Every structure is written in structure tokens, then in C-alpha cells.
């Protein structure tokens, strides 16, 4: 499985970002990357629940959507997994169905958000 999702989850849970994610954080800021993470993890969990692949809708008026585009430009591991189309964020065609399912299962198991203090 691609390490980008695991690295993003580690960051979300308070860990130190790797150098590639660190570049994204430098460009966007800690809170914006956290928001971007939440949107992506919720989207992946919803795909697992519904068993349907549906793009994460792109709407240019939302700052976090523009941040996803920036992350795709700055982070090769993220861009290896996902692509932005006119419909929104989707898995890259290079990612097999099995790997997509493994990523969704990983996120469903490991992404358990709690309220921040």
C-alpha cells in the first residue's frame, strides 16, 4: 500500500510529518492540511460504507479543495494515489481495485477522530 495515506494519518494523529508532507504543511499550514486530511479520510470511509466509488467533489470556492490541488503538485506519493478531474478527486487508474480497498479498510480501521482540546 502507498505510504502517503499512512503518513497523512500519522500527521493527523499528532505525529511528525515526513519530508514530503512537510513541504505541503509549509505551503498550506498545519490547520489547512489537517482539514484536508479530514475531508479525504471521511470520503474514503464513506466509499467503504457505500461500496461505491464516487469522486470527492471539487468546488473551487472551497479553500480545502484548492489545497488538495496544491498537495497533488507538491507531494509525489499523494499524486501517485489520487488525481483531480473535472468531477473531483479520484484514485489514480494505476491503483488496483485491491489496493483501493486496502486503503479504504486501513482508513476505516485507523481513522477514529476525537474532539480536540
MARZA-637603 format. One record per atom (N, C-alpha, C, O): residue in one letter; x negated, y negated, z. Coordinates in steps of 0.1 Angstrom, whole numbers, padded with zeros to 4 digits, always signed. Layout:
% MARZA-637603
aXYZ
...
//
This chain:
% MARZA-637603
x-0009+0012+0000
x+0000+0000+0000
x-0009-0012+0000
x-0019-0013+0006
x-0005-0023-0007
x-0012-0035-0008
x-0013-0041+0006
x-0003-0041+0014
x-0024-0047+0010
x-0027-0052+0023
x-0021-0066+0025
x-0020-0070+0037
x-0016-0073+0015
x-0011-0086+0017
x+0001-0087+0026
x+0002-0096+0035
x+0010-0077+0025
x+0022-0077+0034
x+0018-0075+0048
x+0023-0081+0057
x+0008-0065+0050
x+0003-0063+0064
x-0004-0075+0070
x-0002-0078+0082
x-0011-0082+0062
x-0019-0094+0066
x-0009-0105+0070
x-0010-0112+0080
x+0002-0106+0062
x+0012-0116+0064
x+0019-0113+0077
x+0022-0122+0085
x+0022-0100+0079
x+0029-0096+0092
x+0020-0098+0104
x+0025-0103+0114
x+0007-0095+0103
x-0002-0097+0114
x-0002-0112+0117
x-0002-0116+0129
x-0003-0121+0107
x-0003-0135+0110
x+0010-0139+0117
x+0010-0147+0126
x+0021-0134+0112
x+0034-0138+0117
x+0035-0134+0132
x+0041-0141+0140
x+0029-0123+0135
x+0030-0118+0149
x+0019-0124+0158
x+0017-0119+0169
x+0012-0134+0153
x+0002-0141+0161
x-0012-0137+0159
x-0021-0142+0166
x-0015-0129+0149
x-0029-0125+0146
x-0036-0136+0138
x-0031-0145+0134
x-0049-0133+0137
x-0057-0142+0129
x-0056-0138+0114
x-0057-0127+0110
x-0054-0149+0105
x-0053-0146+0091
x-0066-0142+0085
x-0077-0147+0089
x-0066-0134+0074
x-0078-0131+0067
x-0081-0143+0058
x-0074-0153+0058
x-0092-0143+0051
x-0097-0155+0044
x-0087-0159+0033
x-0085-0171+0031
x-0081-0149+0026
x-0072-0153+0015
x-0060-0160+0021
x-0055-0170+0015
x-0054-0154+0031
x-0042-0160+0037
x-0046-0173+0044
x-0038-0183+0044
x-0058-0174+0049
x-0063-0186+0055
x-0063-0198+0045
x-0061-0209+0049
x-0066-0195+0032
x-0066-0205+0022
x-0052-0210+0020
x-0050-0222+0018
x-0042-0201+0020
x-0028-0205+0019
x-0024-0214+0031
x-0017-0224+0029
x-0028-0210+0043
x-0025-0218+0055
x-0031-0231+0054
x-0025-0241+0058
x-0043-0232+0050
x-0050-0245+0048
x-0042-0254+0039
x-0041-0266+0041
x-0037-0249+0028
x-0030-0257+0018
x-0016-0260+0023
x-0011-0271+0020
x-0009-0251+0029
x+0005-0253+0033
x+0008-0257+0047
x+0018-0264+0050
x-0001-0253+0056
x+0002-0255+0070
x+0007-0242+0077
x+0014-0234+0070
x+0004-0241+0089
x+0008-0229+0097
x+0023-0227+0097
x+0028-0216+0095
x+0031-0237+0100
x+0045-0236+0102
x+0052-0232+0088
x+0061-0224+0088
x+0047-0238+0077
x+0053-0235+0064
x+0050-0221+0060
x+0059-0215+0054
x+0038-0216+0063
x+0035-0202+0060
x+0044-0193+0069
x+0048-0182+0064
x+0046-0196+0081
x+0055-0189+0090
x+0069-0188+0084
x+0075-0177+0084
x+0074-0199+0079
x+0088-0200+0073
x+0088-0191+0061
x+0097-0183+0058
x+0078-0192+0052
x+0077-0184+0040
x+0077-0169+0044
x+0083-0161+0037
x+0070-0166+0054
x+0069-0152+0059
x+0083-0147+0063
x+0087-0136+0059
x+0090-0155+0070
x+0103-0151+0075
x+0112-0148+0063
x+0120-0138+0062
x+0112-0157+0053
x+0121-0156+0041
x+0117-0143+0034
x+0126-0135+0030
x+0104-0140+0032
x+0100-0128+0025
x+0104-0116+0032
x+0109-0106+0027
x+0101-0115+0045
x+0105-0103+0053
x+0120-0101+0054
x+0124-0089+0053
x+0127-0111+0055
x+0142-0109+0056
x+0147-0104+0042
x+0156-0095+0042
x+0141-0109+0031
x+0145-0105+0018
x+0142-0090+0016
x+0150-0082+0011
x+0130-0086+0020
x+0126-0072+0019
x+0134-0063+0028
x+0138-0052+0023
x+0138-0067+0040
x+0146-0059+0048
x+0160-0058+0042
x+0167-0047+0043
x+0165-0068+0037
x+0179-0068+0030
x+0178-0058+0018
x+0188-0051+0016
x+0168-0058+0011
x+0167-0049+0000
x+0167-0034+0005
x+0174-0026-0002
x+0161-0032+0016
x+0161-0018+0021
x+0175-0014+0026
x+0179-0003+0023
x+0182-0024+0033
x+0195-0021+0037
x+0205-0019+0026
x+0213-0009+0026
x+0204-0027+0016
x+0214-0026+0005
x+0210-0016-0006
x+0219-0012-0014
x+0198-0012-0005
x+0192-0003-0015
x+0194-0008-0030
x+0195-0001-0039
x+0193-0022-0031
x+0194-0028-0044
x+0182-0038-0045
x+0178-0045-0035
x+0176-0038-0057
x+0166-0048-0059
x+0172-0061-0064
x+0178-0061-0075
x+0170-0071-0057
x+0176-0084-0061
x+0165-0094-0058
x+0159-0094-0047
x+0162-0103-0068
x+0152-0113-0065
x+0155-0122-0053
x+0167-0125-0050
x+0144-0127-0047
x+0146-0138-0037
x+0148-0151-0045
x+0138-0155-0052
x+0160-0156-0045
x+0163-0167-0053
x+0154-0179-0052
x+0150-0183-0040
x+0150-0185-0063
x+0141-0197-0063
x+0150-0209-0065
x+0158-0210-0075
x+0149-0218-0056
x+0156-0231-0058
x+0146-0242-0055
x+0141-0243-0043
x+0143-0250-0065
x+0132-0260-0063
x+0134-0270-0053
x+0125-0276-0048
x+0147-0272-0049
x+0150-0282-0038
x+0145-0277-0024
x+0145-0285-0015
x+0142-0264-0023
x+0138-0259-0010
x+0123-0258-0010
x+0116-0252-0018
x+0117-0265+0001
x+0103-0265+0002
x+0097-0252+0003
x+0086-0249-0003
x+0103-0242+0010
x+0097-0229+0011
x+0096-0222-0002
x+0087-0213-0004
x+0105-0225-0011
x+0104-0218-0025
x+0092-0223-0032
x+0085-0216-0039
x+0089-0236-0031
x+0077-0242-0038
x+0065-0236-0031
x+0055-0234-0037
x+0066-0234-0018
x+0054-0228-0011
x+0051-0214-0016
x+0039-0210-0016
x+0061-0206-0019
x+0059-0193-0025
x+0050-0194-0038
x+0041-0186-0040
x+0054-0203-0046
x+0046-0205-0058
x+0032-0208-0055
x+0022-0203-0062
x+0029-0217-0045
x+0016-0220-0041
x+0008-0208-0036
x-0003-0206-0039
x+0015-0200-0028
x+0009-0188-0023
x+0005-0178-0034
x-0005-0172-0034
x+0014-0177-0044
x+0011-0169-0056
x-0002-0174-0063
x-0010-0166-0068
x-0004-0187-0063
x-0015-0192-0070
x-0028-0191-0062
x-0039-0189-0068
x-0027-0191-0049
x-0039-0191-0041
x-0043-0178-0035
x-0055-0176-0031
x-0034-0168-0035
x-0037-0155-0029
x-0035-0144-0038
x-0024-0140-0042
x-0046-0138-0043
x-0045-0128-0053
x-0038-0115-0048
x-0031-0109-0056
x-0040-0111-0036
x-0033-0100-0031
x-0018-0101-0031
x-0011-0092-0033
x-0013-0113-0028
x+0001-0116-0029
x+0006-0116-0043
x+0017-0111-0046
x-0002-0122-0052
x+0001-0123-0066
x+0001-0109-0073
x+0007-0107-0083
x-0007-0100-0067
x-0007-0086-0072
x+0006-0079-0069
x+0010-0070-0077
x+0013-0083-0058
x+0026-0076-0054
x+0038-0083-0061
x+0047-0076-0065
x+0038-0096-0061
x+0050-0103-0065
x+0048-0113-0077
x+0036-0117-0079
x+0058-0115-0084
x+0058-0125-0094
x+0071-0134-0093
x+0081-0130-0088
x+0069-0146-0098
x+0080-0156-0098
x+0086-0156-0112
x+0079-0159-0122
x+0099-0154-0113
x+0105-0155-0126
x+0116-0166-0125
x+0117-0172-0115
x+0123-0168-0136
x+0134-0178-0135
x+0145-0174-0125
x+0152-0183-0121
x+0146-0162-0122
x+0156-0157-0113
x+0151-0158-0098
x+0159-0158-0089
x+0138-0157-0096
x+0133-0158-0083
x+0121-0149-0081
x+0115-0144-0091
x+0117-0146-0069
x+0106-0138-0065
x+0110-0123-0067
x+0120-0119-0061
x+0102-0115-0074
x+0104-0101-0075
x+0091-0094-0074
x+0080-0100-0074
x+0092-0081-0072
x+0080-0072-0073
x+0074-0073-0087
x+0081-0074-0097
x+0061-0072-0087
x+0054-0071-0100
x+0058-0058-0106
x+0060-0048-0099
x+0058-0057-0119
x+0061-0045-0126
x+0050-0034-0124
x+0053-0022-0126
x+0038-0039-0120
x+0027-0030-0117
x+0029-0022-0104
x+0022-0012-0102
x+0039-0026-0096
x+0041-0019-0083
x+0052-0008-0085
x+0063-0011-0090
x+0048+0004-0082
x+0057+0015-0084
x+0069+0015-0075
x+0069+0008-0065
x+0079+0022-0079
x+0091+0023-0070
x+0087+0029-0056
x+0093+0024-0046
x+0078+0038-0056
x+0074+0044-0043
x+0067+0034-0034
x+0070+0033-0022
x+0058+0026-0040
x+0051+0016-0033
x+0061+0005-0028
x+0060+0000-0017
x+0070+0001-0036
x+0081-0009-0032
x+0088-0004-0020
x+0090-0011-0010
x+0092+0009-0021
x+0100+0015-0010
x+0091+0016+0003
x+0096+0013+0014
x+0078+0019+0001
x+0069+0020+0013
x+0068+0006+0019
x+0067+0005+0032
x+0067-0005+0011
x+0066-0018+0016
x+0079-0022+0024
x+0078-0028+0035
x+0090-0019+0018
x+0103-0022+0025
x+0104-0015+0038
x+0109-0020+0048
x+0100-0002+0038
x+0101+0006+0050
x+0091+0000+0061
x+0095-0001+0073
x+0079-0003+0057
x+0070-0009+0066
x+0075-0022+0072
x+0074-0024+0084
x+0081-0031+0064
x+0086-0043+0069
x+0098-0040+0079
x+0099-0047+0089
x+0107-0031+0075
x+0118-0028+0083
x+0114-0023+0097
x+0120-0026+0107
x+0103-0015+0097
x+0098-0009+0109
x+0090-0019+0118
x+0092-0020+0130
x+0082-0028+0111
x+0073-0036+0119
x+0078-0050+0121
x+0073-0057+0130
x+0086-0055+0113
x+0091-0069+0114
x+0103-0070+0124
x+0114-0067+0120
x+0100-0073+0136
x+0110-0074+0146
x+0109-0088+0153
x+0102-0089+0163
x+0114-0098+0147
x+0112-0112+0152
x+0118-0114+0165
x+0129-0108+0169
x+0112-0122+0173
x+0117-0127+0186
x+0117-0142+0186
x+0111-0148+0178
x+0125-0147+0195
x+0126-0162+0196
x+0113-0167+0202
x+0107-0161+0211
x+0108-0178+0196
x+0095-0183+0201
x+0098-0192+0213
x+0109-0198+0214
x+0088-0193+0221
x+0090-0201+0233
x+0085-0216+0231
x+0085-0224+0239
//
